[in-house]
Amino acid sequence: MLGGLLLAGCGGGYQPSGPFREVPQGAPPEVAPPSQSGPVPAPGNPSTPGSDDPSAGDPNVVATGLTVPTGLVVLPDGTAVVGERDSGRLLQVFPDRSPARELMTLPGVDGTGDGGLLGLAISPSFAEDGLLYAYVSTATDNRVVRFPIGGTPNPVLTGIPHGEVDNGGGLLFGADGTLYVGTGDVGNPTLAADPASLAGKVLAIDVFGQPVGAGPVFSRGHRNVTALCLGADKLYATDEGLTGTDEFDAITQGGDAGAKGADPVISVPAEEGGLGGCAVSGPFVFLGEMDGRQVQVVQLDTNGAPVGDPEPFLPNQYGRLRTVVLDVQGALWITTSNRDGLGTPEADDDRVLRVIPPSSGGDSPL
């Protein structure tokens, strides 16, 4: 039954394309002024925009004027590709705060409810094939597609249930090239428990959409897997819990997040959570909290259990913080989600930030 829902994306329909093929589609968003040429500077400490130098603005803000930026990947050259949830638009954002560059718009994206362009992943062989992968909502389903910048998206995995709420969107390549896909239960918990449904799951597929291992269902019982991240050879996910909390879970093959005794690594009260992103570096976990309006920093011990109390980072400075991605220099790329209908946007929202977290020393990895 599951095999009928899988659609391979190989074959014709695209030509490999580098990441900088220009496809103008309207005016780009407003961005902070470009810095002087030269090596990419390390972001400074959080500050009120314009408080130190009105002409420079906030050094942590690398792009402004976006609308609900959700998917984000860092390219090998250190720039980022950011996707807007509702429009499906992709933009290239630069760490030196040069003007953002509009790349393309994915066709057929349905941004109703909490659907839309929800996740991005970079091909393990990006240097050769120039491919990105996206988790998107259409009018009929949620699906994974792949494409070169400026090219036609090809389906990789289709038939993931789509609803008004809980559409998932986590997307991540493992070290072995497995593509992990986090889905939501679309408001129906019975689908999450059903092994014959792709809803409420973490799926494991290859680059052509074929199951890895015994089947595409890697773990089940999830409500809404919004982000996936790797740390210490472990796979983690952010999820909306069923008991009034949001969860950061360790994902294991054959696991059931809805089973009795399935305890999360970290629980966050729902009113403080709204987890939308995660990144792991060494013992440190960084969680983007939309409702909490901060990044929560948690240290884990060698067994993967929390050490001490979580530490807030950037609390109430930029509003609702969503996607969190770590780059090779130890900086966090973070998107705001203030124009999603739940936040209170400022004039330059939504923004993309690049900032060194408190546990990092300069541009060195944690």
C-alpha positions in Angstrom: 0.0 0.0 0.0 2.8 2.4 0.9 4.6 1.6 -2.3 1.8 3.1 -4.3 2.3 6.4 -2.6 6.0 6.7 -3.5 7.0 8.4 -6.8 10.5 8.3 -8.0 12.0 11.6 -9.0 14.7 10.3 -11.3 14.8 10.6 -15.1 14.4 13.6 -17.3 12.8 17.0 -16.5 15.8 18.8 -15.0 19.3 19.8 -15.9 21.8 20.3 -13.1 22.3 23.9 -12.4 24.7 25.8 -10.1 23.3 27.8 -7.2 23.7 31.2 -8.7 21.6 31.1 -11.8 19.6 34.3 -11.8 15.9 34.0 -12.3 14.4 37.5 -11.6 10.8 37.4 -10.4 9.9 40.8 -9.0 11.6 43.1 -6.6 13.8 41.5 -4.0 13.1 42.2 -0.3 14.7 45.1 1.5 17.9 44.2 3.3 20.4 45.7 5.6 23.1 47.9 4.0 26.0 45.9 2.5 29.2 45.8 4.6 32.6 46.6 3.2 34.1 44.0 0.9 36.5 41.4 2.3 36.2 38.3 4.5 32.8 37.6 5.9 32.6 39.3 9.4 31.5 37.4 12.4 28.1 38.7 13.6 28.2 40.9 16.7 26.3 40.6 20.0 22.5 41.1 19.9 21.6 44.8 19.8 18.7 47.1 19.2 18.8 48.0 15.5 20.6 51.2 15.0 21.5 51.7 18.6 25.2 51.8 18.1 25.4 53.1 14.5 22.2 54.2 12.8 23.8 53.8 9.4 24.9 50.2 10.1 21.7 48.8 11.7 21.7 45.5 13.7 24.7 43.4 12.8 22.8 40.2 13.4 20.1 40.9 10.8 21.2 39.8 7.3 17.9 40.2 5.5 14.6 41.9 6.1 11.2 42.3 4.4 10.4 38.6 4.0 7.1 36.9 4.7 7.2 33.8 7.0 10.6 32.5 6.0 10.6 28.8 7.0 13.0 26.6 5.1 16.7 27.4 5.2 19.8 25.7 4.0 23.4 26.9 4.1 25.3 26.4 0.8 29.0 25.3 0.6 30.0 28.9 -0.1 28.5 30.1 3.2 25.5 31.8 1.8 22.0 30.6 2.6 18.9 29.8 0.5 15.7 30.8 2.4 12.2 29.8 1.4 9.0 31.7 2.2 6.2 29.4 3.5 3.2 31.0 1.8 4.6 32.2 -1.5 7.1 29.4 -2.2 9.7 32.0 -3.1 13.4 31.2 -2.7 16.0 33.8 -1.9 19.8 33.8 -1.5 20.9 35.6 1.6 24.5 36.6 2.3 26.3 36.6 5.7 28.0 39.9 4.9 24.5 41.5 4.6 24.7 42.2 0.9 21.4 42.6 -0.8 19.3 39.4 -0.9 18.9 37.8 -4.3 15.6 36.3 -5.5 16.2 32.9 -7.2 12.9 31.4 -8.1 9.4 30.6 -6.9 8.3 27.0 -6.5 5.0 26.4 -8.4 1.9 25.0 -7.0 2.6 25.7 -3.3 -0.6 25.8 -1.2 -0.1 28.1 1.8 -3.5 27.7 3.4 -3.6 26.8 7.1 -0.1 26.0 8.3 0.9 24.5 4.9 3.2 25.8 2.2 6.9 25.6 1.6 7.9 24.0 5.0 11.3 22.6 4.7 14.5 22.6 2.7 17.5 20.2 2.4 20.7 20.4 0.4 21.7 17.4 -1.7 24.6 15.4 -0.3 26.2 15.7 -3.8 25.3 19.4 -4.2 28.7 20.2 -5.7 28.0 17.8 -8.6 24.2 18.1 -9.1 23.3 21.5 -7.7 20.0 20.0 -6.3 17.9 21.2 -3.4 15.0 19.2 -1.8 11.8 20.9 -0.5 8.8 19.7 1.6 5.8 21.5 0.2 2.0 21.5 0.4 -0.1 21.3 -2.7 -3.8 21.5 -3.1 -4.0 17.7 -2.7 -1.1 16.5 -0.6 2.2 17.3 1.1 5.2 16.1 -0.9 8.9 16.2 -1.3 10.3 17.6 -4.5 13.8 18.2 -5.8 15.2 20.8 -8.3 18.2 22.8 -9.4 18.0 26.5 -8.7 15.9 27.9 -11.5 14.8 24.5 -12.7 11.6 22.5 -12.7 10.8 20.6 -9.4 10.4 16.9 -9.8 8.4 14.8 -7.3 10.4 12.5 -5.0 7.7 11.4 -2.5 4.0 12.2 -2.9 0.7 11.4 -1.1 1.6 12.7 2.4 -1.8 13.7 3.9 -2.5 17.5 3.8 -4.8 19.4 6.2 -5.5 22.8 7.7 -3.1 22.0 10.6 -0.2 19.9 11.6 1.4 19.4 8.1 4.9 18.7 9.4 7.8 19.8 7.2 11.0 18.5 8.7 13.6 17.6 6.1 17.2 16.4 6.6 19.8 14.2 5.0 21.6 11.8 7.3 25.3 11.2 7.1 24.7 8.1 5.0 22.6 9.9 2.5 19.2 8.8 3.8 16.6 11.6 3.5 14.5 11.9 6.6 11.1 13.4 6.2 9.0 14.7 9.2 5.2 14.7 8.6 2.2 15.8 10.7 -1.0 14.0 11.7 -3.1 16.8 10.0 -5.3 16.9 13.2 -6.1 13.2 13.2 -4.0 11.3 15.8 -5.2 7.9 14.5 -3.3 8.5 11.3 -0.1 8.9 13.3 -0.5 5.5 14.9 -1.5 3.8 11.6 1.6 2.1 10.1 -0.1 2.3 6.6 -0.4 6.1 6.7 2.4 8.6 5.9 0.9 11.1 8.4 2.5 11.7 11.8 5.7 9.9 10.9 9.4 10.3 10.4 10.1 8.7 7.1 13.4 7.3 5.7 13.8 7.4 1.9 16.6 7.6 -0.7 17.1 10.5 -3.2 14.6 8.8 -5.6 11.9 8.4 -3.0 12.4 4.7 -2.4 12.2 3.3 1.2 15.4 2.8 3.1 15.4 -0.3 5.2 12.2 -2.2 5.9 9.9 0.6 4.7 9.5 4.4 4.6 8.1 4.6 8.2 11.1 5.1 10.4 9.1 6.2 13.5 5.4 6.9 14.1 3.1 8.4 16.7 4.1 12.0 16.0 1.7 15.0 15.9 3.7 17.6 13.9 7.4 17.1 13.1 8.4 20.6 12.1 12.2 20.1 12.1 14.8 17.4 12.2 18.5 17.7 13.3 21.5 15.5 13.9 23.8 15.3 16.8 26.4 12.7 18.0 25.1 10.2 15.5 21.5 10.6 16.8 18.5 11.9 14.9 16.3 14.4 16.7 12.9 16.0 16.0 10.8 18.9 17.2 7.2 17.8 17.7 3.9 19.1 19.2 3.1 16.8 22.1 -0.3 15.5 22.9 -0.2 16.4 26.5 0.0 20.2 26.4 3.8 20.4 25.8 6.1 20.7 22.8 8.8 18.1 22.6 12.4 17.6 21.4 12.6 13.9 20.7 15.3 11.4 20.0 14.2 9.4 17.0 14.9 5.7 16.7 14.0 3.2 14.0 10.7 1.5 14.9 10.0 4.0 17.6 6.5 5.2 18.6 6.3 8.7 20.0 2.7 8.1 21.0 3.4 5.0 23.1 3.2 4.9 26.8 6.5 5.7 28.4 7.9 7.4 25.3 9.6 10.3 27.0 11.0 13.3 25.1 14.5 14.5 25.7 13.1 18.0 26.4 9.6 19.1 27.1 8.5 22.7 26.7 5.1 24.1 27.9 3.1 24.8 24.8 2.6 28.5 25.7 6.4 28.9 25.9 7.2 26.6 23.0 5.9 26.6 19.4 9.1 24.7 18.4 9.9 25.3 14.8 13.6 24.6 14.5 16.5 22.7 16.0 20.2 22.5 15.7 22.8 20.5 17.6 26.5 21.2 18.0 28.5 19.1 20.4 26.6 18.9 23.7 24.4 21.9 22.9 20.9 22.0 21.5 19.3 25.1 20.0 15.5 25.2 19.8 13.6 28.0 17.9 10.6 28.9 20.0 7.9 30.9 18.2 5.5 31.2 21.2 8.5 31.5 23.6 10.0 34.3 21.4 13.5 33.1 21.9 16.0 30.4 21.2 16.3 27.9 24.0 19.8 26.5 24.6 20.0 23.1 26.3 23.2 21.2 27.2 23.1 17.4 27.0 25.3 14.9 28.8 27.0 11.9 27.1 23.8 9.9 27.4 21.7 12.5 25.7 20.0 13.8 28.9 19.6 17.5 29.7 22.2 19.0 32.1 21.0 21.9 34.2 18.3 24.3 33.2 17.7 25.6 29.7 19.2 29.0 28.9 17.3 31.6 26.9 19.0 33.2 23.9 17.7 36.4 22.2 14.6 36.5 24.4 11.9 39.0 23.2 14.4 40.7 20.9 13.2 39.7 17.5 9.7 38.2 18.1 8.8 34.7 17.1 11.9 32.7 16.2 11.4 29.7 14.0 14.1 28.0 11.9 17.5 27.4 13.4 20.4 26.2 11.3 24.1 26.0 12.4 26.8 26.8 9.8 30.4 25.5 9.8 31.6 28.7 11.5 29.5 28.0 14.5 26.9 30.7 13.7 23.2 30.2 13.9 21.0 31.2 11.0 17.5 32.0 12.5 14.3 33.1 10.8 11.6 35.1 12.4 7.9 34.2 12.0 6.2 37.5 12.9 4.0 37.7 9.7 2.4 34.3 10.2 -0.8 35.7 11.6 0.1 35.0 15.2 2.9 37.5 15.7 3.1 41.3 15.9 5.3 42.3 12.9 7.6 45.3 12.9 8.2 47.3 9.8 11.2 45.2 8.7 9.7 41.8 9.4 10.2 39.0 8.6 14.0 38.8 9.2 16.8 36.4 8.8 19.5 36.5 11.5 23.0 35.2 11.6 24.4 35.3 15.1 27.1 33.6 17.2 25.4 31.7 20.1 26.6 32.2 23.7 28.3 28.8 23.8 30.6 29.6 20.9 33.9 31.4 20.8 34.2 33.6 17.8 33.8 31.8 14.5 35.0 28.5 15.8 32.6 25.6 16.0 31.2 24.8 19.4 
